[in-house]
Amino acid sequence: MTQNPPDDLIFSDPQPVDWDFPPTMETVRIDSHGDGMNGIVYISQGPGPHPTVIMLHGYPGNEKNLDLAQAIRRAGWNALFFHYRGAWGSGGAYSIDNALEDVSAAYDFLRLPRTQRTCRVDGTRIALLGHSMGAYLALLAAPSLPDIRRIVAMSPSNLGREFAESRPEHREMFAEGLEAMGRDALRSAGDLQQYVRLASEPARYDMVERAAELDGRSLLFVTGTRDTDTPADYHCGPLIQRLRERGQARVTVASLEADHVFSTARIALARVVTRWLAEASADQGKEA
């Protein structure tokens, strides 16, 4: 039997355990514009304060990537997972615009002194990690959060481009399809106009058009070679190319032989993400 390397945090529980400040979980309720969002903070062991990853699920959020939250915690980071307004029991209504506001609300929550005290959060080291539409939200929300320097985008979609390049009747069908797919999980705003805005405002909703706003940040893109939902060559490839042409952001790309949700590569995905976060921590230590 092949032995896993002892320093591989994907397979190794924390040893020794710091029983004064052990790894733990904290159930939280995050306010976003008067509505409560359900969340969990996976708190890393040690007194901290710890860098923290905000995890953003896709549409409607069937794959929650909580195995990554556990791996991230073992690697010394906290992980905040939450459901957007209108999603999976959170209050309010779901829409793309609302979800963008919700990312900011989660960020503000981590910056609260009480949160930093109870969850051992370093409010100066917060990263975004999103999957699919969650990655799209991370890339769009980051420019309004100037202290966010690190972003992980897994199988990112670019709905702004997809809607802008589609016919009006296709947009309506796609919008209705999204509503149907999320019906059991989401309490949607049900506003077709939000999808019209996606198509008509590329400066706001197309990631490529907003590439310059990601200058100075470190980004990890993780794509699946068998992803037929958000194929990289269409959805994130143009953004990666634009970022590299500009040369103002640090861009890392990892490609795994996997589908949209990395069904065949969950361990490889966790390893890629945690190693990149470890390098980010080391880089920040050098900067300090």
N, C-alpha and C positions, 0 to 999 in steps of 0.2 A: 504494500500500500504506500502510495506517495505521501510524504509528510508535507503539510503546508508550512511555509516559512513562519517561524515564530513571531516575526515582526509584522506579519500581514494582518492588519486590523480587520480585514474582511472576515477572517475566520477566528480571530482570537478575542475572547472576552478580556476586559481590563484586568490586569494583574500587576501589582496587588490592587485591591479595591480600597479606595479612600473612603472609609466608613464615616468619616466626619462630613464629607461632601460627596456622597455616592452618586452615580448616575441615576436619574429619576425622570419622572414625567409630571408635568403640571398642566391640568386642564384650564383653558382660559376662554374668556369671552371678550372679543375685540369689538370696540365700537367703531362703526363706519357710518357717518351721516345719520346717526340716531338709531341705527339698527345693529343688532348684535350678531357677530360672526363667531361660529364655533371653531375653536383651535386647540392644539396641543403643542406644548414645548417639550422637546426631548432635550433634557439638560445633561451636559457632559459632566463627568466626575472632576473633582477638584474645586477649590474655592473660587477659581476664575479671577476676573471675569473672562468669559469665553467669547470668541468670535461666533457669530450666529448666521445661519442660512435660513432665508425665508423661502419655503417651498410652495410653488404655484402649480396646481394641478390643471389638467387640460379640460376639454369639453366632452362630456359633462363631468368627468372626474372619476370614471370607473377605475382607472389605474392611478393609485394614489402615491406610489413610489415610497411607501413607508419603510421598505427594506433599506432604501437609501438613507432615510432619516436615522435608522439604527446604526448604519455604517458610519455616517457622518458624526454621530455622537461618539462612537468608539474612537474616531480619529481626533477627538478633542474639540469639536465644534458643537454648539447647540443647533437644533433644527426646529423651526416653527412651521408647523403645518396648519392650514386653516381652510375653511370653505368660504368662498365669496358670498356676498349677499344673494339670497334666493337659492343657494345651492346646498343640498343635502341637510336641510333643517336650519340653516342660518336665516336670520330675519331679512326682510326686504325683498327686492326683486333682482334677478340676474339680468345683466346686459353687459356688453363689452365695455362701454363707458363706465358703468358702475364698477366693474371688476378692476379697471385701471385705478379708480379711486380707492378700491379696497386694498390694493397693493400698497398705496401710500399710507392707508390707515394701519396696516400691519407694521410697516416701517416705523410709524409714529408710536405705536404700542411698544415696540422694543426699545424706544428711546426714553420711555417714561422711567423716572427714578425708581418707582416701585417695582416695575418689571425687571429692571436691571438688578435690583437687590434680590428679589425672590427667585429669579431665574438665572442669576449669575451671568448676565449679558454684558458684553463689551459693546456699548453703543457706538463706538467709533469703527467697529469692524463688523459690518453687516453685508452679506452677499445675497444675491437673488439666484434661485435655481428654479427653472420652469420646464415643463414638458408639454409639447404640442402647443395648444393655445396658451398654456401657462408660460411657455417660453416666449411666445409672441408678446404676451402681457409684460414679461420681464424686460424685454428689449424696448418696448414702448414706454414703460413706466420709468426706467432708469434715468433718463435725462431730467426728469422732474425731481429726482432724488440725488443731488450732487455728491453726497457722501458715499453712494453706492459705487464702488470701484470694481467689483468682481461679479460676473454674470455667467451662469451655466445655462445654456440653451440646448435642450435635448429634443430632437425631432421637431424643431420649431416650424410653425406655420407662418405664412405671410398672407393673411386674409385681405389686407389692403390691396396687394397686387392681384390676388385671385379674383376679387370682386371687380376691380377696375378693368380687368381684361375680359370679363365675361359679359354676355348679353343680358339685358334687363330681365328677360323671362327666366334665364338661368339663375340670376341672383335671387329671384323670388322663390324658385324651386329649392335652391340651396338653403335659403333662410328658413323655409318651411321644413326642410329636412333636418336642419339643426334643431328647430323647435321640437320636432317629433322625437329626435334622438335623446334630447334632454328632458323630455316631459316628466318622466318619473323621478328624476333627480333634481330638476330645477323648477323654481317658481319664477318664470321668465317675465320680463317686462312686456314681451309679446309685441314689440314695436318694430315693424318692418323698416321704419325709417333709420334705425341704427345700422341696418345692413346697407341702406342707400348711402349713408354717410361714409361707410367703408369704401364704397366704390367712387364716391365723388370728391373725397378729400385725401388724395395720396400724400400730401405734405404732412398730414397728421397720422395716417393709418398704414402707409407703406413703409416697411422697415428700411428699404434701400434709400428712400428719400430722406430718411432721418439718420443716416449713417454718421454724419458729421457730429451729431449729438453724443455719439458714443466714444469720441476722442478721449484718450487718457485712461480708458478703462481696460481691464483684462477680461477677455471673453473666452469661454470654452464652448465650442459647438460639438455636440455628440450626435452623429447621424447613423441611421441603419441602412445598409445596402439593399435590404429587402422591404424598405418602407414604401408602401404604395399609397398611404394616406397623405403624407407630406414629403414627397420625394425631394431630396436635398438639392438636386440640380435646379429645381424650379423654386422652392420655397426659401431656402437659406443660402444657396450657392451665390446668387447675385449680391446679397448683402456681404458675404465673406469676401467676395472679389472687390467690392467697393471699399470695404474697410482696409484691405491689404493695399489697394491703390493709394489710399490716403496715407497709410503708414503711421497713423496717430494713435492706434489702439493695438494692444498686444493680443493677437488672435491665435488660439490653439484649436485644431480640428482633430477629432478622433472619429474614425469610421468603424463600426462594428457590423459583423454579418448578422443582422437581426431585423425584425419587423419594426413597426412603428412604436411598439411598447417594449422593445428589447426582450421579448419573451425567451429567446435562446441565449441571452447574454447578460443576465442580471448581475452575476458576479463580476464579469468584465466591466460592466457599467459602473458598479460600485467602486471598483479599483481605479478606473479612470478618474472618477469624480473626486474620490478622497485623496488621491495622489496630487491632483491639480490643486485642491484646496491646501494641502500641505505645502506645496511650492509657493502658493500665494501667501501663506503665513510666513514662510521663510523670507520671501521677498520684502514683506512689510517690516520684518525684523531688521533687515539690512537698511531699509529706508530710514527707520527710526535711529 
